[in-house]
Amino acid sequence: MREDVSLLPPFLPPKQSARWTTLMLIVTMVVAWVGVGINLNEVRDLFAAARGEQVMLGSRIAQIYTNWILLFSQLALLGVAGTSFILWLYQVRANLRAFGARRMDYGRQWCVLGFVIPGLNFYRPYQVMAEIWQASAPQNLDPFDWRNVAISKLVPTWWGVCLACAGFEFLALLTSFNSGLSLPRLQVVAILNILADTSAALACCLTIFMVSRVSHAQLDKWDKLESRGLLGASSAPA
């Protein structure tokens, strides 16, 4: 066997998947900000009604239909953007094997399972992303020493905002089931929707930064490994 042939898996540049994921996140973020505006209008009408002011029936019906359209649009975008992100995450996790990174705690399957298993989805996606962040850092080329790379504050901030978004969405949904025609409860639902849409927009923004930073880090690391001749024959990592 030729000594210059690497036994490591191939490196797949994450440019294309990062672009598609970023595009879908931008669209989702824009729709989230539109949702903030729609819900602010609803809050204004509900508080006006609570003060005894007359609210046009047609305006209220239009608001309800708009809310339903917004809900279905956001669910569809969440599905597409979420799938794009998970595919990107799986790819950048697979690239860690091409770098020769060893002793990883979380395999590629956790890029999917970490988001869907109840209980684990509160913390496992953060752990997977933190590990990818460390092992992708171009300043550390050692296959065993990647754990010494500091985790950026962007990672826990990103995941904290994502959890906040999910929490507000759940509370808004739960409250809406019991709101009936009670004005105070409808006001609470509208306010929770504003908080959910705002945190969703911020989560999309932070995810875009995350995708960009990790993608560029992997490209830089690959260039350094190639330029220093560190991709020669070796056994593939487990």
Steps between C-alpha positions, in 0.01 A plus 500: 500500500626850419607689811353829375149358475285597797272243655289775655150565362468778240442859606178649361511882493187626680459804274192386312312363800592812698364726226170314478463487878578870529245587232224306674591651837484850354151435359391351834641801685318747274169317550562500877542879500181528293334293770620744765331783312176305455486406867577855609196609302292234674622611842399858417149388402458278806608770742273749319210259547589461868476880539151488358589627154315354204696260282365432153378143456653483153837604640483229765406230246783611271739481796393142576546388140838675485610322815412162348683578176801616700495184713496263203768704320727488801448126548587434136809720515604342829487158337707605197751714693532239776563221250759714317678576826508135609641395161768767531573393857535137393741599224728711721498223762603248233782732396658462843598146398671644191703723734608189691336617825498218756313417820177676412221460754205536264469317170332631186169339596461754780474778240151363437405305812608782728214716373222241508546298821294662779711610793829464316397776259539751783879463507635249248492736195710747700750228590527389136546857377759578770700192399482594132610855585806375687606234249452739205728771641779569249741613773528144634602229252578227752251210464493442878543853641185660357329494841728780617337742255280752682130492415377838379224671697306494174427129549322513840332830405368342181362198681354709783305713252380187318369356828335833585328501162370144550383589851306808389344309211388222734355743754318695228351179358402371844341831600312532172320170563353639823452862397146476366356851465673635811668830410774471767594152378492608136733787594738256668497276191577794271786616723643148516480483120700823478765357732504173304537674162767737633704215647449299178642788295796531737553122493509508119751785507727320745470176302611684187810623685561147630474343156732763352763477774518119505499472119783750461693337785481160330616641168792676671594186693495287188726747318748494790500121519566477128769767496688333787473151355304362794256299288724209418430131554359421839233283648147635479365623834227307671 
